[in-house]
Amino acid sequence: MADEGPYTTEAQYTQALSAAARIAEQSARLERAWFSGAGISAAPPVEGHAVPVDDLTNLDQILTAPGYQVLRSRPKVPTPDGTWFADEPLALNRPRTHRLIQSWTGALGALLLRDPNNRLYVVTDSIHMELIPTLLEPPHTEGDVLSAALHAYGLPAYEDGESGVTWLAVSQDPAIPERDVYQGAHFRVSCGEDADRVASAHDDAWGASFYDARGEYVDTLDACPPGSTIAEDSAHCARAVAERIAAQRGSNRQGERRHLWQVEHPHSCHLGNFYAPPSEGVHTEYDSWAEFHAAWGDGDRDLSVHVFRWDWERDSGEYLEEGEDPQPDLLKVYWVAQSSAILGSAQCVVTEADEPAVRAWLAERSQHVRALWEPHLDALTPEKA
């Protein structure tokens, strides 16, 4: 067992290890039952009797089985004769089946049908999926084991993947919803190129790669020692991720400040106003901080105009040609005039020497926004300039 880290406790590690071991053991039992043939439903399809499911708001009532075996067919490429081929079948538990149906019937516009034996069919022009209800829950995946360990530290993990590569995404901020995980700093955790294999297939250490808010790779955390079980590996990885997150929180609590150009806010914000051109005063630009401050120095003192976001942007130089100089730093400020219902922005060229003045100005603006959120932010201490 690894030594206790400075930001997490031995009790948390023990809880993570126990939770991971429990899921791994459950998966082994389910795997033996599943591959004995006991898990598949014996109910045959009812040809010609599948009807469309019009109301998709109550999928939980439609998905009544512990799991589903998914048979996917798609046209061959090229398709001169219109023949189709079948992919390898998948075994999904109820939550994964729920997400599968939601994703296909949502943005992808697939049709969902159900027959009298509760077999489901997801149909588009490019793919046909048959979802066969099973008598048993499918075996847990290696990602399920890691998720259980992460839960001991209060860290949610979300399955994702692309082009056959799968991973678990873990936000640096546990409060961030799944849809926004990649808008801020996050981890992507996988075993090689996989995170969704059956737990018994886990054959290497988890690799937890950290990405900043811009989606750029930063580093990979130390892996578990060779020869560890999947439970030990998952507990080690969960603690490493929790340590990194907690260390950042700890440095913030100790008053260590980043430079403004090092701060990366989640999401992106567009300049100006969607409904009005810049010529109508919804976006202004200045050649220096001095010019900006002359126009905005006393702005929003009457609490009618609020700065709700700022970004200090610096050219990384990544796309510069040989001999080219990076663009100057820009401070971008986004504001809302609440009494007029106007949204707008401003930007100016800044230098590192401007940082103290910029920080002081932003600190004052933040107090005006805080006033609108009383008493919910009373327990928070604003950063001092």
N, C-alpha and C positions, 0 to 999 in steps of 0.2 A: 504494500500500500504506500502511495506517495506521501511525502511530508505535507503537513498542513500548510496551505498558502496563507499569505498575509491578509487576504480580503475575504476568504471563505473559511468555513469551519469544517472540522473533521466530521461533525454530525451531518452536515450537508453531503459530504462525500459518501458517508456510509448510507445515507438515504438514497442517493443517486445510484450507488452500486446495487443496493437491494432492489430498487425499482427496475433497473435494467435486467438484473438476473431473473426477476419474476416474469418479465415479458419474454425473455429468451426461453425460459422453461415452459411457459404456456405455448410458445410457438413450436417447440419440439413436440409437445403432445399433439397439438393440432396438425402438425406436419405428418406424424405417423398415421393419424386417423384419415387425413385428407388423401394421402397417397395410397391408402388401402382401398380407396374407392367409396368410402362411407360418406364422403362429404357432398357428392353430387346428387342433385335431385333426380328422381326417377320419372318425374312428370314429363311426358313428351310434349312437343309443340303441337298446337292445335292449328293445323293448316287452314289459312283463309279466314280465320276468326280474330285476328289481331285488329284492334280498333285504336284510333288516335287518342292520346291522352291530352285533353284540351287544357285542363287546369294543372299547371306545374307548380302552384304555390304550396302544395301539400305533398311534396315528394316523400317526406318521412312516412306518410300513410300508404304510399304506393310501394315503397321499398320495405317489405315485411320480412324478407329472409335475412339470416345472419351474414350471408355473403352472396357473391354472384360470380359465375364463370363467364368471362366475356370472350365471345368468338367474333373475330373481326374479319371482314372480307372487303377487298378493294380491287378495282380494275387493274389489270396488268398494264405496264407501260413499255412499249406502245400497245394499243388495244385494237388491232385491226379486226379481230373477230369478236370483240366485246367480252372476252373471257375474264373471269375474276380469280383471284387467288386468296387464300386464307392465311392470316398471320398466326403465330403461335398463340394459343389461348392464354388469357390472363385470369388470375384469381384475385378478386377484390373484396374487401370487407364492405359493410354498408356505407360508412362515411366516404370511402374512396369512390364507391359507385355513385353516391349522391353528387360528389364533385364532378365526376365524369359526365353525368347527364346534364348537370347545370352548365358546364362549359360548352357542350355540344349543342344544346337547345337554346343557349343564350346567344352569344355573338355569332356563332357559326350557323344558327338557324336550322338545326336538325329537327326532324319529326320524331316524336316518341310514340310508340305503339305498345299495347299490352294485350296478351291473349288470355283466355279463361284460366290457364294454369299459371298465370302471373309471370310468364316469360315476357321480357321487355325487348323492344327493338328500337335502335337508334339509326335513323336512315337519312342519308344525304345522297347527292348525285355521285359522290366520290367514295363513300364508305357505308357499309352495312354492318351493324353490330348487334349480335344477339346476346342478351344478358340472361343467363340461366340461373334461377335461384338455387342456392345450395342449402343442405341440411346443417352444415357446420360452418363456423367462421373460418375463413382461410388462415393459414399460418401467418404470424406476424412478420413484418419485414425488418431488415437491419435498421432501417430508419425509425421504426417503432421503438426499438430498444434504445436508440440514442435519444429519441424524444422523451422517453420516460425518465432518463437520467437528467436531461435538461430541465424537465419539469420540477425536479427537486430544487433547482435554483431559481424557479419562477420564470424560466425562459421558454417561450413558445417557439416551436419550429414548424416550418411550412415546407411541404414537398413541392419540388419544382424540377424542371428539366428541359432539355432542348436537344434535338438531333440525336436521341438515344442516350444522352448523358443525363443522369439524375443526381440531385443533391437536396439537402435540407438547408433552407434559408433561415438565418437567425438574426434578427435586428439587434443592433447595439442598444436600442431603446425598447424594452419589453412591451411598452404601451402602444407601440406602433401597430396598426392593423395589418393584416396580411397583404392587402392591396398596395400598401405603401412601403413594404420592406426595402425595396431597392431604391427608394428615394433618399435614404440616409445610409450611414455606415452600417455594414452588416457582415455576417460570415456566411460562407457557402461551405458546407461540410459534405464530404463524400468519401467513399472507399474506392480509390481509383476513379472510375467513371460511374459508380453506382451508389445508390442509397435506397433502392426499392426492391432489392433481391430478398428472397426468403432469408430469415435470420441465420439459418445454418450455412448459408453460402458466404457469409462474411469471412473473408480470407486475408485481410490486410488491415493495417491500422487506419482509423479515421484521419482524414486530413482536413483541418479547419482553416480555410483561407479567408483572410480579412480584406474587405474592400471599403474604400472611403465613400463619402457621400456622392462623389462623382462617378462611382462605379469602377474606379481604378484599383487594381490589385496592389496591396500593401505588403503583406507577408503571410506566412503560414505558421500556425502555432506548432509547438513541439508535439510529436506523435507519441503514442503510448509505446512502451518497450515491446520488442518482439516476444511472441509466445503468450500474449495476454488473451483471455477469453473475450468474447464480444461484450459481455457485461463490464469487465474491467476496462476494456478499451473505451466503451461509451461513457463510463463514469469519469475516466481520465480526461476525455475530450470535453465533456460537459463542464468539468471543473476548470479546464484551461480557458474555455470561452468565458465562463463566469468571472474568472480572475481578471481577464483582459477588460471586461466591461466594468467590473468593480474598481479596478485600478484607475480607470479614467474618471469614474465618479469620485474616487478618493482624492485625486489630484485637484479636481474642481472644488471639493470641499475645503482643501487646504489653501485655496486662494491662488493656485497657479493659473495664470492667464495666458491664453494664446494671443498672438497678434491678430488684429482684425482680418488680415489677409489670409490667415490660417483657418478661419472659421468657415465651415461649409454647412449651409442650411439645407434641410430636406426640401424636396420638390424644387421646381423652378418657377419664376414669376416673370410674366411678360411686361415689358415696358408699355407705358401709355394706357389707353383705354380701348377695349374692343369696339365700342360704339362711337368713338370720336377720333378724328385724326390729330396728330401732334400740334397742328396749326391752331387748334382750338384751346391750347394751353394745358393739355393733359400730360405733356412730356416736355421737359426743358433740359438743356445741356449747357454745361459750363466748362471753361478751359482750366479752372483751378479751384482748389478748396476755398480760397479767398473770395472768388466771385460767387461761388455757391453760398458761402456763409453770409455774404452781403445781402443776398436775396432771401435766404432761409434762416438766418441766425435766430430771429425771433418768431419764426413760424410756429404755429399751433399752440402758442401760449394761451389763446382764448379757448382752448379745448374744442375747437370746431374742426380743425384739420389735424389728423393723426397719422404719424408715420407707423405703419404696421409691419414693415420689413425693410431690411437693408442688406446689401451684399457688397463686400470689397472684392472685386475681381482682379486677378493677376494673370497675365499671359504666361502660360507654362513654358512657352517656347518650343513645344513639341512639334509644331508644324512650320517652324521657321526654315526658310531656305538659307543656304550658306551666305553669310554676309549681312543677313537681315537682323534688325534689332527688335526685341519684343515690344509690344504695344505698351503704353503707359498704364498704370493701375487706374481702375475706375471705381468710384463709390456710386452705387446705385441705391436710390431711396424710393420707396413706394409708399404712397399716402392716400388717405381717403378723407374727403370733406363730408363729414356726417350730416351737416345741416343742409347740404346741397345734393347729397347722393352722387358725388363725383369721385371717380377713381382715377388716379394719375401717378406720375413718376417724375423723377429728376435724376441726373447723373452729372458727375464732375470728375476731372482728372485729379488724382491725389498722389502724394508721395509718402514714404515712410515717416518723414518729418511731420506730416500732418496728423499722424495717428493720435497723439494726445488730445488735440482739439476735436477730432472726429469722435473719439471715444466719449469725451465730455458732452458733446452735443447729442449723441445717441442716448447716453444715459439719461439726460433730461427728457428726451422724447419718450423713453420707456416709462418714465413715471406718469406721463399723461395717459398712456395706455393702461397702466396699472389701475388708475383711478376708475376706469370703466369696468374693472373686474373685481372691485371690492365686493364682498370681503374674501373672495376665493384665493387671493394671492397674499393674504396677510402673513402667512407663515413663511413666505419666501423672502430672502434678503437680496435686494438688487445689487448687481456688481458695482463697486465704486470705481470712479474714474481714477 
